[in-house]
Amino acid sequence: MTFVQEAKDASLKQPEYYLNRELGWLEFNRRVLSEAFDPRTPLLERLKFTAIFSANLDEFFMVRVAILKEQVEAEVSRLTPDGRTPQQQLDEISATLRPMVVDQHHFFQQTLRPQLEEHGIYLLNYIDLNQEQRLYLQEYFEKRIFPVLTPLAIDPAHPFPHISNLSLNLAVNVKDPHTGNERFARVKVPNTLPRFIEFPTELRYQDDGKKVIWTGVTLEQVVAHNLEFLFPGMTIQEYYPFRITRDADFEISEDEADDLLLAIEQELRKRRFGGSVVRMELHPTMPNFVRRMLMDEMNITDADVYELEGVLNLKDLFALTGLPLPELKEHPWTPMIPPRLRSLGDDPDLATVDSTVEPSDIFTVIREGDVLVHHPYESFRGSVEAFITQAAHDPQVLAIKMTLYRTSGDSPIVKALIAAAENQKQVVALVELKARFDEENNIIWARKLERVGVHVMYGVVGLKTHTKVVLVVRQEGDHIRRYIHIGTGNYNPKTARLYTDLGIMTCRDDLGADLTDLFNFLTGYSRQHSYRKLLIAPVNLRDRMMSMIRRETDHAHSGQGGRIIAKMNSLVDPKMIQCLYEASQAGVEIDLIVRGICCLRPGLEGVSENIRVISIIGRFLEHSRIFYFGNAGAEQIYIGSADWMPRNLDRRVEAVTPIEDPRLIAQLKDLLDIFLNDNRQAWEMNPDGTFTQRRPEEGEPERSSHEILMQRSLEASNAR
């Protein structure tokens, strides 16, 4: 490397060229909240985005904030690429987030609740209830709530109780009328009961002849106004709701764990109780002496306390989004059967255990040409699920191998694997036990699979297996053919209706051979270092991606131009960012479609003026990854499971596949154009890390990528 190149590399590593990962995530969640604020969003969908914002924050505190606090305690001094210490990040998270959550709660109280009432949905305060409603709630409390509650006293004889993660609680001040002594107790609001208690039809709120759809109150209000049942003979002075969040991350030393599954089960038991407290949410009305007592007992500071008006834990608003008011929701969407697969019928359960019944042949369709599927516009059930289900029952299939990162609780995929094992096929399932917050579900499925003879593996020591791949080995005449699916999303039929993901089904020999090598790496002692077509992390994915970016740089230097379009969930990796900066400096035109965190600064003069970044937020969660390189006319395009983050490139097993069928390349290029021209759901990133929402120009039609793709899928289905 020359001195000039070293100086150039050093200059592009300056902190001012990078944005902070944690603050970038907060900006993503701000865009989520903006969907709730946007009057163009249907009312119950606005409620949904309000709940998503809160759910996202819970995980952010349990993992990201918890890690930063641990780093501060350990006196970690290493700076992030943007030049911040762990404490500086915590300080800026607090400064950025507090106004956001205040705005969220104010918006819910002052805007959403009145709008809900206009449509007959009343979340009432206890003080506004009539006598009949109060009597109903008292009876409800005595029969259904009281038996579940356990008041815990706080005094010298009763130490401060452990307060579980994400629990909603009441700090209760009671007075003994005989001695005059005041005491404190903690009452946990049970999360095993509905958060919102609905009144029967005859007790619904009456509003001048308006049709009332739903009337109810929060569970904590019912508990609070019946505390005398918990403390008979005492005078209830006051009660104060509060909610805590604990560190829920954990690390497993796989080298020292004799049984990885057992080790994770033990850690999950610890998570239920939680680690150290990282956040406490409370009402501003809580007196200082009560707040200080709670803070001291939970070893937190003012920086960990968030004052919020109104209802705590707005994540529970999910419960109200299912009310039967279709006019207040997005129009319903039913995924279409992909055109190439219509001959298979609309039901993927096409095969039976009876081997004399010939299943509709998805394998013939795949042999006729690669099949690209795009969920949720196209049916997961009628494509990927059909592929695995038919393979499980096809007498010519010898083996099925697949990775399972996250799947649903009633997974048809797992049921198909069980059926395959019962049909005497060799079945290998690589179950990722370390899929955060899905560990327990994956353990349950792993045990079920093992009981029927499936070979269950837990991946490679030190790496999470994040790749989404299926390999089906089939006897056809006197030779073996391998059929594969490589996707960008999990094998989860529930999220396949909510997340946008791509997948390819093919029987190309080189890809089949590569997947065979990959499974040997995952299940055995293979140390495969080269692949024919696939880009595999942590083996060759980083180097090949950087090589293709640099190839575009070389093309630009030689006057042939350069073009990169990359769609992903997050862009964090400093080396990849530096490589993109160098390409921009050479004149390569770069468009990035990044849903979540982006640590690259677009539009910096002399550095990134040729880079544009957009984020698309809407009814579906953008989850597909697409990578396009112009290559001086010999264009290349890839899809796969990996974002450009250090964890995806270096610490996970990922698979990214080239798309080589010209028809599918054209489809993906068209798809990228739709995203880049979105003026309804797209946000443009500014150099300072903030985002500006695109709006149609005067006289310009609205172009929502989700609406366009639903309409196209519907038209393709109607054209048969």
Secondary structure, 3 states (H helix, E strand, C coil): CCHHHHHHHHHCCCHHHECCHHHHHHHHHHHHHHHHHCCCCCHHHHHHHHHHHHHHHHHHHHHHHHHHHHHHHCCCCCCCCCCCCHHHHHHHHHHHHHHHHHHHHHHHHHHHHHHHHHCCEEECCHHHCCHHHHHHHHHHHHHHHHHHCCCEEEECCECCCCCCCCCEEEEEEEECCCCCCEEEEEEEECCCCCCEEECCHHHCCCCCCCCCCEEEEEHHHHHHCCHHHCCCCCEEEEEEEEEEEECCCCCCCCCCCCCHHHHHHHHHHHHHHCCCEEEEEECCCCCHHHHHHHHHHHCCCHHHEEECCCCCCHHHHHHHCCCCCHHHCCCCCCCECCHHHHHHCCCCCCCCCCCCCCCCCHHHHHHCCCEEEEECCECCCCCHHHHHHHHHHCCCEEEEEEEECCCCCCCHHHHHHHHHHHCCCEEEEEECCCCCCCHHHHHHHHHHHHHCCCEEECCCCCCEECCCEEEEEEEECCEEEEEEEEECCCCCCCHHHCEEEEEEEECCHHHHHHHHHHHHHHHCCCCCCCCCCCEEECCCHHHHHHHHHHHHHHHHHCCCCCEEEEEECCECCHHHHHHHHHHHHHCCEEEEEECCCECECCCCCCCCCCEEEEEECCCCEECCCEEEECHHHCCEEEEECCCECHHHHHCEEEEEEECCCHHHHHHHHHHHHHHHCCCCCEEEECCCCCEEECCCCCCCCCCCHHHHHHHHHHHHHHCC
